[in-house]
Structures are given as C-alpha cells and as structure tokens.
Amino acid sequence: MFNPFKNLKIKVTPSNNKAIKIMYLSLGIFFVVIGTLGLIIPIMPGFIFLIPGAYCLAKASTRLHNRMKTHRHIGKYFHKHED
C-alpha cells in the first residue's frame, strides 16, 4: 500500500512564551472537542480535527506531549513521524 507520509518527520517542541502556550492549549482543546464530536456525529469528519488538536496540545505542554507519545493507542503514530 502506498503511503505518502512514510518518510515524514515532524519535530514538535513546546513554546516558551506563556501567551503562546495558552493559545495553543485553547486551540488544542477546541480541535479535540470538535474532533470527538465528529467521531460521534456521522455528518462531520472527526479525524481531520484531531490531528491539529494533537499538534496544538503538544506545542502547549511538555507533559501533554510526553503523555501523547506514550499513549497506548496514538503513541505509535507519534513515534513514526517524530525525530
């Protein structure tokens, strides 16, 4: 099966600016909530919103970033695409 993202590597480092962290955290929560609703409601695609939500939460907090990397379901996807 062809995978165009096979060699994609993403380096995510949390921001040091507190205002930027709050912005990323609020955007991340918004995208995750919308994505979760999209998974429940069949009219709206959910996975498209979960990807930027995970990225924003990773940029907001080192703790959230490490938690997502070690999560048993989604952690394997982070290891594939992160340096």
SULJOLIN-V910064 format. One record per residue. N is the residue number from 0. D_FIRST is the distance of its C-alpha to the first C-alpha in Angstrom with 2 decimals. Layout:
[[N | D_FIRST] [N | D_FIRST]]
This chain:
[[0 | 0.00] [1 | 3.79] [2 | 6.38] [3 | 9.80] [4 | 11.78] [5 | 10.84] [6 | 14.32] [7 | 16.21] [8 | 19.43] [9 | 22.00] [10 | 25.55] [11 | 27.42] [12 | 31.14] [13 | 33.52] [14 | 36.25] [15 | 39.87] [16 | 41.55] [17 | 42.62] [18 | 42.45] [19 | 38.89] [20 | 37.95] [21 | 39.56] [22 | 37.74] [23 | 34.31] [24 | 35.27] [25 | 36.44] [26 | 33.42] [27 | 31.11] [28 | 33.06] [29 | 33.08] [30 | 29.31] [31 | 28.72] [32 | 31.34] [33 | 29.97] [34 | 26.41] [35 | 27.83] [36 | 29.77] [37 | 26.71] [38 | 25.01] [39 | 28.22] [40 | 29.10] [41 | 26.66] [42 | 27.90] [43 | 26.61] [44 | 23.11] [45 | 23.51] [46 | 20.43] [47 | 21.17] [48 | 24.56] [49 | 23.62] [50 | 21.76] [51 | 24.91] [52 | 27.04] [53 | 25.54] [54 | 25.90] [55 | 29.50] [56 | 30.45] [57 | 29.21] [58 | 31.34] [59 | 34.28] [60 | 34.73] [61 | 34.02] [62 | 34.55] [63 | 32.01] [64 | 29.49] [65 | 30.06] [66 | 30.00] [67 | 26.57] [68 | 25.24] [69 | 26.72] [70 | 25.82] [71 | 24.23] [72 | 21.64] [73 | 20.78] [74 | 21.87] [75 | 18.63] [76 | 17.05] [77 | 20.13] [78 | 19.92] [79 | 16.45] [80 | 17.79] [81 | 21.45] [82 | 23.58]]
